[in-house]
Amino acid sequence: MARLVAAFGSSHSIMLAAPREDWQRAFRDSDRRMPLFDSSGAATTYDALLAAAPRDSETMVTPDKLSHAFDRTFAAVAELKRQMDQVPLDCLIIVGDDQHELFQDAMMPALAIYYGKTIRNAARREVPDGDWYRKAQQERLEPMGDAHYAVQANLALHLITGLGSREFDVCAVKEIAADQYEGHAYSYIHRTYLTGRALPVVPIMLNTYYPPNPIPPRRCVALGKALKALIEEFPGDARVGIIASGGLSHFVVDEEIDRGVLAALQHKDLDYLAGLDPKRLQAGSSEIRSWIVTASAATDLDLVWSDYIPAYRTPALTGTGLAFARWA
């Protein structure tokens, strides 16, 4: 039988595609346009967050502190890649979210799995000078032309049919339109952690962001358990890995929920993860669901390494809870 031999988690924030200088200044403008929610899950504004912030919040986002956070973050990315490169795998399941990339509001499944033979990532496009945000987004795309990454289609189809028999409603995706390409949750993993490695993937797409049907945390736990069982039923002796792409909290950093999630991963506390209030998993924080699925699938493994950087980037304490992890 196949075996789940390793699990990983990585943020994929735009911060991970932006240079040091943009960390230090550019987000002060862009974060005013982001969807913002307070710690209770209520919609709020940048100005309201700034008014409620500690009086010394400006000292938390000085250029020196942002530079230090930048260095810590990219050291963690390099360490995770080093650890991933050391693990022999036959395929990697990527659990991420789709943000109006393959799906739109006209048709938004709660859960989808791609089972074509390859999946395309597009070439980078020209960006007007000064548009730093779009330039950072282009870093997730291909510098030398389109890439067609291998998919473990047999495993993907096995997961689709097996989840269906377990009463999961799965959107099965065999082809994407000619003008579409894999979402950023997947291209970031390819471009960052799988460079130089021809490793087939299985893209699992969750709707985390968009009402009315984001997948609930409790269902994420059930999904992870089902994935584990189905991997073990897959014929052959494949060594399978799984990675959570996204999270943790953003666009308002919520250290309480981030540290609670990380502690639950350490202690395999699936009840805690299942009981997370969906109101607190909105906007970018919704991507914590990918970590819930991965942790639930990896209960036979132990969390052996992690790093967490609460990357505040404005005095309103917006930013991203950047996290990186490995189970073995």
C-alpha positions, -999 to +999 in steps of 0.1 A: +000+000+000+010+036-004+021+055+027+019+091+039+055+096+050+058+133+054+038+164+058+046+201+056+031+235+059+040+269+044+025+303+042+023+317+007+017+354+015+026+381-010+051+390+016+071+360+005+073+374-030+081+410-020+116+424-014+128+439+019+121+475+008+084+467+002+081+451+036+094+483+051+071+508+033+047+496+007+021+477+028+011+509+046-008+519+015-020+485+003-034+473+036-059+501+036-076+482+007-075+447+021-106+430+036-100+434+074-116+416+103-110+421+140-103+393+165-140+385+169-144+381+131-163+414+126-155+434+095-135+465+103-114+492+087-077+501+088-085+534+106-105+515+133-077+491+138-052+519+140-073+537+166-075+505+187-038+496+184-014+499+214+001+534+217+035+520+209+025+501+178+046+522+155+077+509+174+067+474+163+070+481+126+102+501+124+124+495+093+149+475+115+122+453+130+107+446+096+141+438+082+147+414+110+114+397+104+123+395+067+155+377+074+139+353+098+112+345+073+134+337+044+157+317+066+126+296+075+117+292+038+152+280+030+152+256+060+118+241+049+131+236+014+162+220+027+142+196+048+118+189+019+146+181-004+159+155+019+127+135+019+123+110-009+088+112-022+069+098-052+042+126-051+031+156-031-005+165-023-009+203-022-038+215+000-046+251-008-074+275-017-086+289-049-091+327-049-111+334-081-084+317-102-100+285-115-134+292-099-156+322-098-188+331-078-208+318-107-195+283-098-176+279-065-172+244-051-164+239-015-139+211-025-122+203-058-094+180-069-075+183-102-068+151-120-054+160-154-020+147-164-003+181-160-013+215-147-001+247-163+016+276-146+018+307-168+047+329-178+052+362-162+038+394-178+051+429-180+041+451-151+041+489-152+068+506-133+058+514-097+031+486-095+050+468-067+021+446-057+015+431-092+052+427-096+054+406-065+025+385-077+044+378-109+072+362-088+048+332-084+048+327-122+074+314-146+103+335-157+111+317-189+077+307-204+048+285-194+054+254-173+033+222-173+039+204-140+032+167-137+002+155-117-002+121-101-035+117-119-041+081-107-038+091-071-060+122-077-087+100-093-085+075-065-090+103-040-120+117-060-138+084-062-129+074-027-141+107-012-173+104-031-179+069-016-174+085+018-201+111+011-178+140+003-191+161-026-160+166-048-157+188-079-135+167-102-114+189-125-097+172-154-090+203-176-087+241-172-094+267-198-066+278-221-063+312-203-062+296-168-033+283-148-028+269-113-036+293-085-010+310-064-014+284-035+001+259-059+024+279-080+041+292-049+049+256-038+062+247-073+083+279-076+097+278-041+100+243-028+099+220-058+124+238-080+149+214-095+127+184-086+103+166-110+078+156-083+042+149-094+015+167-074-022+163-065-038+198-062-066+198-037-086+231-038-107+243-009-131+272-009-119+290+022-126+327+013-160+330-003-196+328+011-219+310+010-200+277+011-166+278+027-157+244+041-162+242+079-132+234+102-149+202+114-153+190+078-116+198+072-107+174+100-130+147+084-114+154+050-079+149+064-088+116+080-104+104+048-073+114+028-051+094+051-072+063+048-074+066+010-037+071+006-032+038+025-057+021+001-039+033-030-022+003-048+016+001-048+043+014-024+043+051-033+058+074-007+033+103-005+038+137+011+012+164+018+017+202+023-006+229+035-003+261+015-014+294+030-021+310+063-018+317+091-037+348+102-040+378+079-046+405+070-048+413+107-022+393+126-039+373+153-012+357+174-037+341+197-053+320+170-020+313+153-003+301+184-034+281+193-033+263+160+004+256+162+000+241+197-028+220+184-006+207+156+021+198+181-003+179+204-025+164+175-055+181+191-080+177+163-109+186+186-094+221+190-090+225+152-125+212+145-139+236+170-123+268+156-149+295+151-154+301+113-160+338+120-123+340+129-112+322+097-120+350+072-100+367+045-064+353+046-070+337+080-094+313+062-063+295+048-058+279+082-083+254+069-055+239+047-034+233+078-063+216+095-067+192+066-030+184+066-027+180+104-057+156+104-041+135+076-007+134+094-018+121+128+006+091+124+035+116+121+049+141+146+055+178+142+093+178+143+101+214+132+082+246+129+088+284+128+064+312+133+070+349+125+042+373+135+050+397+106+034+429+115+038+454+087+018+485+097+011+504+130-025+491+127-010+457+133-019+443+099+003+417+083+006+380+082+013+352+108+039+335+087+043+298+095+064+269+083+063+233+095+074+197+089+059+165+102+078+132+101 
